[in-house]
Amino acid sequence: MKILVTGGAGYIGSHVVKALGLEGHELLVYDNLSTGHEWAVMYGTLVKGDLEDRALLEKVFREFRPDAVMHFAASIQVEESVRRPLLYYGNNTAGTLNLLDVMVRTGVRCLVHSSTAAVYGIPDVVPVAETAPLAPINPYGSSKAMVEKILADLALAEDFRYVAIRYFNVAGADVACRLGQAYREATHLITRALKTAHGQYERLQIFGTDYQTPDGTCIRDYIHVDDLAAAHVLALDYLTEGGASEIVNCGYGHGFSVREVIEAVAHVTGTPFPVEETGRRPGDPPALVADSSKLRSLMKWEPQYDNLDFIIRTAWEWELALKRRESCAA
Ligand code: UFG
């Protein structure tokens, strides 16, 4: 199949491009390279472009004529979204509107969309199922919840089907160490902790120790990026076999606290590092853990890497490889 992948040069997008490429699909990656990298696109053609640029987007659609779209291009940091809400509504909500408009006008009817656990806000029941009410507590979650509403309305109005995958905390790196997170500034817990163990930061801050959780720190469901990538391939197969529009959670169904992650990083790297307890970070829910039974039963998702130490080890090997790459380039 011909698949257009927005954001395919980014962290998650590049792992999905790898998985789709291995399946033999013909790929076009549309990415503005704001956080992504040309070297991360292992398969297909890269077009540097922004979702704001409707003329370019439409030209690319008309020339490539994709059978389906996978949409990763987005801003993804909870804390930044609290400081810069318009950036998030612009990139995530308005950007997706542009994409959908071009899809409809060029007759592309299938979409696999990146959504997020942040749409739930502070769920009453954990693990949280897809039927839980949407009550985002930060602009990032709101920007994605709005897109889900738009998708639902569009699927009623047009011959258009989608799977929206609500990601929990994606981490780790390609097992063969060819891809991984490579943001200029690390904000995600595991990457930030690894870079601290590596000496790039003086200490790791724990944002909040007074949550209603067993050790007072936030709990998240950390999932290996290649298990998430596999879920995307299954979602695409599901849609191309005629499946109806669906929203599915993607996580392992159990969580780890910030303190537990820090311990695991120190253990895997063999390098204990300084930690500082500070106040809560705005926009953080206490606990987010997935009930992914729908993804498992409907799309036959069988995760391979449900092991926190393994996830951290792949991210650590990638971190070391990235440092070698940077020092060679310098
Ligand atoms: N944290 C720290 N110190 C740090 C970094 C993070 O204590 O230096 C804490 C955060 O406060 C939070 C937890 O570690 O409690 C995880 O934070 P991340 O920044 O790694 O991830 P988030 O949970 O904020 O968000 C991530 C993605 C979102 C997604 C969400 C779903 O960035 O896109 O997971 O659970 F929506």
Residues whose N, C-alpha, C, O or C-beta is under 5 A from the ligand:
A	BS01	UFG	I76 Q77 V78 T116 A117 A118 Y167 F168 N169 T187 H188 L189 R192 Q205 I206 F207 C218 V258 R281 D284 L288
